[in-house]
């Protein structure tokens, strides 16, 4: 699905969009954000339902989502829990876009 009104509507209505298909070319500047994001630099972790986790660096956050960086996005599921231990922050979320080591996530 190309960036545009159809993709934006699908993201807003949370229709199922397979992670990694058609969204990899979408950059963070193409995204139409509902809430403004604030720059942060926080150590975090993406925890998975079946156990296991991947360390990440949280680069920006808002009330509705965040941008994180990981060493390698290969094999990451489309949904996970963002944990920021220093803030005692835990939030269920799903991937919206990815580019290289950056992942845009929306909070569920």
C-alpha positions as a Markdown table, in Angstrom:
| # | Residue | x | y | z |
|---|---|---|---|---|
| 1 | Unk | 0.0 | 0.0 | 0.0 |
| 2 | Unk | 1.4 | 3.3 | -1.0 |
| 3 | Unk | 1.6 | 6.3 | 1.4 |
| 4 | Unk | -1.5 | 8.4 | 1.0 |
| 5 | Unk | -5.1 | 8.7 | 2.1 |
| 6 | Unk | -5.8 | 5.0 | 1.9 |
| 7 | Unk | -2.8 | 4.1 | 4.1 |
| 8 | Unk | -3.6 | 6.9 | 6.5 |
| 9 | Unk | -7.2 | 5.6 | 6.8 |
| 10 | Unk | -6.0 | 2.0 | 7.3 |
| 11 | Unk | -3.6 | 3.1 | 10.1 |
| 12 | Unk | -6.3 | 5.2 | 11.8 |
| 13 | Unk | -8.9 | 2.4 | 11.7 |
| 14 | Unk | -6.1 | -0.1 | 12.7 |
| 15 | Unk | -7.0 | -2.4 | 9.8 |
| 16 | Unk | -4.5 | -5.2 | 9.6 |
| 17 | Unk | -1.5 | -4.2 | 7.6 |
| 18 | Unk | 1.3 | -6.9 | 7.4 |
| 19 | Unk | 4.5 | -5.4 | 8.9 |
| 20 | Unk | 7.2 | -5.1 | 6.4 |
| 21 | Unk | 5.0 | -5.2 | 3.3 |
| 22 | Unk | 4.6 | -1.9 | 1.6 |
| 23 | Unk | 5.6 | 0.1 | 4.6 |
| 24 | Unk | 9.3 | -0.1 | 4.5 |
| 25 | Unk | 9.7 | 2.7 | 2.0 |
| 26 | Unk | 7.5 | 5.0 | 4.1 |
| 27 | Unk | 9.7 | 7.4 | 6.0 |
| 28 | Unk | 8.9 | 9.0 | 9.4 |
| 29 | Unk | 8.3 | 12.3 | 7.7 |
| 30 | Unk | 5.6 | 10.8 | 5.4 |
| 31 | Unk | 3.6 | 9.8 | 8.5 |
| 32 | Unk | 0.6 | 11.8 | 9.5 |
| 33 | Unk | 0.9 | 12.0 | 13.2 |
| 34 | Unk | -2.1 | 12.5 | 15.5 |
| 35 | Unk | -0.1 | 13.9 | 18.4 |
| 36 | Unk | 3.2 | 15.8 | 18.3 |
| 37 | Unk | 6.3 | 13.8 | 19.2 |
| 38 | Unk | 9.0 | 15.0 | 21.6 |
| 39 | Unk | 12.7 | 14.2 | 21.2 |
| 40 | Unk | 14.0 | 11.8 | 23.9 |
| 41 | Unk | 17.0 | 9.5 | 24.4 |
| 42 | Unk | 15.9 | 6.6 | 26.6 |
| 43 | Unk | 17.1 | 3.0 | 26.8 |
| 44 | Unk | 14.2 | 0.7 | 26.3 |
| 45 | Unk | 13.2 | -2.9 | 25.4 |
| 46 | Unk | 10.7 | -4.4 | 23.0 |
| 47 | Unk | 9.3 | -7.4 | 24.9 |
| 48 | Unk | 7.5 | -10.2 | 22.9 |
| 49 | Unk | 4.4 | -12.3 | 23.9 |
| 50 | Unk | 6.2 | -15.6 | 23.7 |
| 51 | Unk | 9.1 | -14.4 | 25.8 |
| 52 | Unk | 12.3 | -12.7 | 24.9 |
| 53 | Unk | 13.1 | -9.1 | 24.2 |
| 54 | Unk | 15.3 | -6.8 | 22.1 |
| 55 | Unk | 17.0 | -3.7 | 23.5 |
| 56 | Unk | 16.1 | -0.5 | 21.8 |
| 57 | Unk | 16.8 | 3.3 | 22.0 |
| 58 | Unk | 13.7 | 5.5 | 22.1 |
| 59 | Unk | 14.3 | 8.6 | 20.0 |
| 60 | Unk | 11.0 | 10.3 | 20.2 |
| 61 | Unk | 7.6 | 9.8 | 21.9 |
| 62 | Unk | 4.1 | 11.1 | 22.0 |
| 63 | Unk | 0.8 | 10.1 | 23.6 |
| 64 | Unk | 0.1 | 7.9 | 20.6 |
| 65 | Unk | 3.5 | 6.4 | 19.6 |
| 66 | Unk | 7.2 | 6.5 | 19.4 |
| 67 | Unk | 10.3 | 6.0 | 17.2 |
| 68 | Unk | 12.8 | 3.4 | 18.3 |
| 69 | Unk | 16.1 | 2.2 | 17.0 |
| 70 | Unk | 17.2 | -1.5 | 17.2 |
| 71 | Unk | 20.4 | -3.2 | 16.3 |
| 72 | Unk | 18.5 | -5.3 | 13.7 |
| 73 | Unk | 14.8 | -5.3 | 12.9 |
| 74 | Unk | 15.0 | -8.7 | 11.3 |
| 75 | Unk | 12.6 | -11.2 | 12.9 |
| 76 | Unk | 10.7 | -8.6 | 15.0 |
| 77 | Unk | 7.0 | -9.4 | 15.3 |
| 78 | Unk | 4.5 | -6.7 | 14.3 |
| 79 | Unk | 3.2 | -6.3 | 17.8 |
| 80 | Unk | 5.1 | -6.1 | 21.1 |
| 81 | Unk | 5.4 | -4.2 | 24.4 |
| 82 | Unk | 7.6 | -1.2 | 24.8 |
| 83 | Unk | 9.3 | -1.1 | 28.2 |
| 84 | Unk | 11.3 | 1.9 | 29.5 |
| 85 | Unk | 12.6 | 0.8 | 32.9 |
| 86 | Unk | 13.8 | 4.3 | 34.0 |
| 87 | Unk | 10.3 | 5.7 | 33.6 |
| 88 | Unk | 8.5 | 2.6 | 34.7 |
| 89 | Unk | 6.7 | 2.8 | 31.4 |
| 90 | Unk | 5.1 | -0.3 | 29.8 |
| 91 | Unk | 2.8 | 0.0 | 26.7 |
| 92 | Unk | 1.5 | -2.5 | 24.2 |
| 93 | Unk | 2.2 | -1.3 | 20.7 |
| 94 | Unk | 2.5 | -2.3 | 17.0 |
| 95 | Unk | 4.9 | -1.4 | 14.2 |
| 96 | Unk | 3.7 | 1.1 | 11.7 |
| 97 | Unk | 6.8 | 1.6 | 9.6 |
| 98 | Unk | 10.4 | 0.7 | 9.5 |
| 99 | Unk | 13.5 | 2.0 | 7.8 |
| 100 | Unk | 16.9 | 0.4 | 8.4 |
| 101 | Unk | 17.2 | 0.2 | 12.1 |
| 102 | Unk | 14.4 | 2.7 | 12.9 |
| 103 | Unk | 10.9 | 1.6 | 13.7 |
| 104 | Unk | 7.8 | 3.8 | 14.1 |
| 105 | Unk | 5.4 | 2.3 | 16.6 |
| 106 | Unk | 1.8 | 3.2 | 17.6 |
| 107 | Unk | 0.5 | 2.5 | 21.1 |
| 108 | Unk | -2.5 | 0.2 | 21.3 |
